[in-house]
Amino acid sequence: MGSEIHELPNCEWSAEDQRWMLHALELAQHADQQLGEVPVGAALIQNGQLIGAGCNRSIIEHDPSAHAEIVALRAAGQLLGNYRYTGSTLYVTLEPCAMCAMALIHARVARVVYAAADLKTGAAGSVFDTLISAHHNHRVEVRQGLLADASAELLREFFRRRR
């Protein structure tokens, strides 16, 4: 099986990709500056429209599942009255973990674009290949690296302040 994970230089990203990743970065900044959360943001787009957005909320909600991706999926479900988001793209500032990757598969998200890789728990190519695994009945197209430096710097600064 060939890899379905693609890293592109920023100049090869569409204007829409760049727009929505910038929005996800704003959500990540909000998580850090307003909530004291690990700065991760996610925006779920379907047919060019924002259907769900979120940032990490695990600390303030005392909920280990309240990752940015899950918060965005929950918001989309409330908006659409459905749990499936076929044809959608999730823009997220950090590579999804295994929990989030499986939720994205169950939600039938078509594409994930993430900024920074997570070399410890990433499930979109760094540690695990969950999103493209042939073991699942749905595979997600994965693109990585859009605004990765900006996202990584947010995370580094957050953890630098915590130490």
Disulfide bonds with the S-S distance in Angstrom:
none
